[in-house]
């Protein structure tokens, strides 16, 4: 896969099954590196996961489930991100992934728990606004 340009997708909460294999195939088609983040790494800052830095040994309290699936896009240009999202949506085997984010200067120091909590707040606000 193409890691030299920094394009990467971090996958949280995915099991090794048909959905995961379908997502891997889409990433392979677009030559994007994918990394399945383990539960033990959920407490690690996103910037470390994105850079594939050496991950510190997690404490015993850092292994709780996220309670959902989440994808974080790293280093993708707008056009490639749109192509990736279109391919994920068009392939029923990829499933519906409710939480998606782009790694930004604001969220790069967050961990998976913090990012997911923020995404859930945004979703709730959007749905409340749509109900107006």
N, C-alpha and C positions, 0 to 999 in steps of 0.2 A: 504494500500500500504506500501511498505518497505521504510521507511524514516530513519531508524536507521543507515544505512550504508552510508547515504549522497547522494545516487543516486537520481537524480532529473532532470527533463526536464522543462525548462521555455519556454512557448509558447507565442509568440507575434503576434498580429494581427489576431487572430482566432475568428470567430463568433461561437456561439452555434448552430451547425447544423450537417449535416451528416459527413462532414470532421472531425470536432472536436470530434464527438463521435467515429469515426473510429480510430483516433489517441489515444484517451483515452483507447480504447479496447486493442490496441497494447501495450501501457504502462502497463495496468493491467496484460496482459499475461506475461510480463517480470518482473512484480513486481517492477516497477519504478514509483516513485511519479511524478505527473505532476502538473504544476501550470500555469494557464492561467493568464498572466500579464495584468492588465487593462491599458488603455490609460493613466490614471492618474499616473501610476507608471513608465512610460517610461523614465522619467528623473532621476530615482533613480539608484544608482550604482548597477551593476549586483550582486556584492558580497552580498548586503543586500537582494536582491530578492532571491538569491540562499539559503541564510541562514534563510529565513523567518523571518528576523528581523523586528522590528516595523518600518513601513515606515513613514517618515516624511510627513507632510501635503504639497502636491505639490503646487507650485505657479500657478497663472492663465495661464502663458505661457507654461506650461509643458504638454499640452493636445493635441498636434498636432499628426496627424496620422503618422505612419511609412511609409506608401506607399508600404506595402508589408508584407509578413509573414516571421517570423524568429523563429528558434528553437535554444536554447542554452542548451547544454548538460553539466551536472554538476556531477562530481564524478563517471562517468561510466568508467569501465575498457575497454580496447580495444576490447576484445571478445564480451562483452555485447553491446557495441556501434555498432559493426559490425552487430550483430543480430538485433538490433533495426532498424538500417538503412535498412537492407535487408527486414524486415517486413513492414516498411513504404513504400518502393519502390514496394513491391509485391502486396500491397493492393491498387487498384485504388481509393477506397473511401477516402484514406488518401490524395490524391491529390499530386501535385508537389509542393514541398516547396523549393524555390530556395536558401534561406539563412539559413545556418546551421553553428554553431560555438560551440567550446568547451570552457568552462570557464577556463581561464589560469591566471597565476600571472600578465601577461601583460594587459589583458582586464578586470580584475575583478573590477577595479575602474571606468570603462566606464559605460555609460548608454546605453539604447537601441538605441538612435539616433546615438551616436558615433560608436557603434559596427556595425550597419547597414551601415553607411557611409563607414567604413573600408572594410566590406564585399563586398560592391558594387565596390570599387576600385580594390579589388583583383579579382573579377569576370571580370571586364573590362580588367585588365592586362592579365588574363589567356586567354580571348577570343581574344585579340589582338595578343598574342603570338601564339595562335593556328592558326591564320590567316596568319602567316608568311610563 
